[in-house]
Amino acid sequence: MSLGVSFIVPVYNKAPWLPAVLNALWAQRGDFEREFIFVDDGSTDESMPVLERQTADWPNVTIVRQANAGAASATNRGIERARLPYIKFCDADDLLAHDATQVLLNALHGSGAYLAFGDAVMYREGESIDLSAPLPEAEVEYIAEPLRPTVRTSRFNPTQMLVNTRAAQEVGGCDERVIHTQDYSLSLRLARIAPFVHVKTTLAYIPAEVPGRVTRKDPGWQLQRVTRTLAYFLRDNPDVPIELKRLACRQAAGRAWKYQKRQRGATILSPWFWRSIKSSLFTPSDPEFIEDCTRAFDPEEKK
């Protein structure tokens, strides 16, 4: 397999951030073939003019336009068009260290793994970040059985990931039934079939304040999407070992109870407390139990 990378960037109303994001993409260092696939998900701001203007002289650029359908759909349109052996994702408001792609390539290529991820840090507007600084040699952790830790929690966002293109296409990309949380659904699908590698160094910089970014809204919304994604994954893959299904149920029930306690002031009289106890004592294993836990995050759900 040759070393070639398809950069995929879903874009939705990110005009203020795009110039810096594009600069960091163009500055990626490394001796590998590359293509750039941008999927505009129905932007209504100046994202498209900014994108077209700044990439006008770039080689191997594809710009796809679609009506607004969410990040999972936009990511999948990029995955479908990728023609090089590896895919590097990047959110349209995140910044990549200039050596990020090469470092992930070095870790993933020839490893037998299908996904590599690095670390990320948050930054605030005006904070100085030297993306061009050479990355220090980092420890690489080989995760032979990534499904258990991936069931437990979503560990990384798209900008931290490099994946095997063929594998991403064969598993069907992201789950479009959950319009966001695209990184979690794809990582679950890949974790079921192959190892991961974790490069323990900071490769991505995520802005702390982005108006309208889904992770900045009610935290219950994000938790609900992660929980629903897990339920769909287990329903689609009944061959997942029973102990992981039970772990997923415990995680979902515990997540629901903690949210109700912290955000809604629920007490041990809450049905969500007793659902959490039930998941520990009686170890349910059905996806319907997990999906029912998503009700805990509804705005109108009682304590």
N, C-alpha and C positions, 0 to 999 in steps of 0.2 A: 504493500500500500504506500503510495506517495504521500508526501507531506503537503497537503493543500487544505485551506480553511475557507469555508463560507461564513462570512459575518452576517448575522441576521439581526435586524433592528426593527421591532414594531414601533410605530410612531403614532401618538395621538395627542395633539395639542401640546407639543413640547418645544415650540419655537425659541423661547428664551434660553433653553439648555442645549439645543442642538449644535450650535457652533463649537462649543467646547467638547461635546461628545464626539463630533465628527473629527475634530483635530486629533483627539486621542486615538480614534480608530485609524486614521491615516498614518499616524506616527508609530503604529505597531511594528516593532523590530522583529526580524527573523527571516531566514532563507526558506520561504515556503510560498507556494502559489496562493492567490487569494481572490475572492470575489465578494461583492457587497450587495446584500439584498435588503432593501428597505420596504416595509409594508405599512403604508399609511392607512390607518383604521378610521377613516372618515374625519380627519382633522378639520376644525373650523377656524383655526387661527392661521398664522403665517408659516406653519411647519413646512408645507410643501415648497413654497418659494425659497425658504432658507435651504432646504435639502437640495433642491435642484440647482440652486446657485453654487453652493459650496462643493458639490460633487460633479460639477459640469465637466471637469477635466480628469476625473478619475477613470481608470480602466475598469472593465468588468463590473459595472453597476447596473442593478436592476431595481426599478422602483415600481411597486405594485400598489394600486389603489383599490380600496374596497369600502363599502358602507360600514359604518361603525358596528362591529360585532364582538368586540372585546379582545383582550390580549391573547387568549388561547387561540382564537381563530386567526388572528394576525400572525402569531408565531407559526402556526401550522402552514399558512400559505408560504411562509419563508422556507420551512422545512421541506415542503413539497418541491420547491424550486432549487434547492441546494444540489450542486453537482460535484463538489469536492469532498474528500473523505471525512473531513471533520467540520463541525459546526461550532462557531463561537457566537454565543448570544450576547446582546448588550441592550439593556433598557435605555430609552432615549433621553434619560436624564442622569445616567451614571457615567463615571469616568473610569477608564482602564489605564493602569500603569503600562508604559510603553513596551515592557517585556512580558506582559501578562500572557499573551497568546503563546509565545514561544515557550515559556515556562510550563504552561499546561500541556502543550504538545510534547515536550520532552518527557513529561510524566506519563502521558496517556499512550503514546505511540509504542507499540510493541509490548504493552503491559498485559494484554488480555482483558483489560477493563473497557467499559463502554462510556464511562463518564469520569471526568476529572473536575475538581472544584478547588478554588482557593478561598482565602479569607477576604473579608470586606470590613471597612470602617465607615462610620458616618462622618460627614464634614458639614460645616456651616458656611453660609455665604460669606465671602471675603477671606476665608481661611486659605492660607498658602499651602498648595500641594505640589510637590515636585514629581510629576509623573514620569519624567525622563530619567530619574535616578536609577541606576542598575539595581535590580532586585538581589538581595543576598541569597546565597545558597540555602535552600530550605529543605526541611525534612519532608519526605513523601511517605504518607501512610497508605498502605495497600489494604483496602477493605474487601476481603474475600466474600463476605456475606452481608451486603449492604441493606437488605430488605428490612431486617429488624430495626436498625437505627433510623431508617427512613420512615417506617411505620410510626415510630415514636415521635418524630418531629421533622419538620421541614428545616433543613440546615443551611440552605443557601438560596440566593436569588439568581435569576437568569444570567446576570452579568458575571457571576462567579464561575460559570459552567463552560466546559468544552465537552462535546459529545461526539460519538461515532455517528456519522451521517446515516449510514445504512441501517444501523440499529434504531435510530430515532424514527426513520421512515417506516421500518417494519413493525414497530409497536404502535404505529398510528399517531405519533406525535403527542400533543397535549389533549386532554379531555375537554372538549368544547362544551360539555354540559355545565361546566363551571367556568364562567367567562374570564375569570382571573385565576390566580394561583396556578398559572401554567407551568411554572417550574416544578411544583410539587407533583402534579399528575404525571409529568414526563419522567421525573426522577423515580417515582414509584414503579412505573412501567419498566424502566431500565434496570432498576434494582432487583427485579424479579428474575432477570435472565443473565446478569453478568456483574463482575466486581466493579467497584469504584476506586479511584485514587484521590487522596486529599493532599494538596500541596499547602503546607502550613506557612504561608506568607501572605501578606496583604496585596491583593491584585486589583481590587475594585474599591471605588470610593462612591458612596451613596449620599446624596444631599439630604440633610436632616429636615429641610423645610421645602416641600413642593406642594403648592396649593392643588387640591383635588386628587393627590396621589392616594390610591385606595388604602394603603397601609397607614395613612394618617387619619383616617376616619374612625368611627366607632370600632374599637378593637374587636368587638363581638362579630363584626362583619367578616373580618379576616379569619377569626377562629371558626366561624360557621362554614366558610368556604373550604378551609383545610379539612374540617370534619366531614363535610359532604364529599369531598374528593376521595377521602379514604373509604367511605361507604361505597361509592361507585367502583373504586378499584377492587375491593373485595367481592362485590357482586359480579364483576366482570371476570374475576380470577378465582373460581371456587377451589382450585388446587392449592391455594396458599395454605401452608401448614396450620393446623388447628391452634397451635400455641400462639402464632402470630395474629390469628383472628381474635383470640381472647385478649391478647395484649392490646390490639386496636380498640376493642370494646372498653377495656379499662381506661385507656388513654382518653377516649371520647367522653366517657362518663365523668372522669376526673376533671377534664377540661371544662365541661359544662358546669359542674359544681363550683369549681374555683371562680369561674366567671360570675356566676350568680351570687356567690359570697362577696366577691370584691366589688363588683359593679352594681349589684342590686340590693346588697345588704341581707342576703338570704341567711337563715339560721338552720340548725339541724332539724327543724320542723319542715324544711323545704323538701319537696319530692325529689329535687335534684341531689340532695345529700343522700337520700335513701337509694337513689339510682346508682350513685357512686359506690355505696356499700354493697349493693347487689352485684355490681360488676366485679367486685373483689371476692365475694363469698361464693357466688354461683357461676362465675366466669362464663357469661354468654359469649357466643361466637358468631352471631348472625349480623349481616350488614344492616338489616332493618333496625337493630338496636342502636347502631352507630348513627344512622340517619335520623332517628327519632331524637337523638341528643342535640341535633342542630336547632331544635326548637328553643333551647335554653338561651340562644343568642338573638332571638326575635325581639324587636323593640317592645312589643306588647306582651311578651311572655311574663307571667307572674312569677314571684319568688317561690 
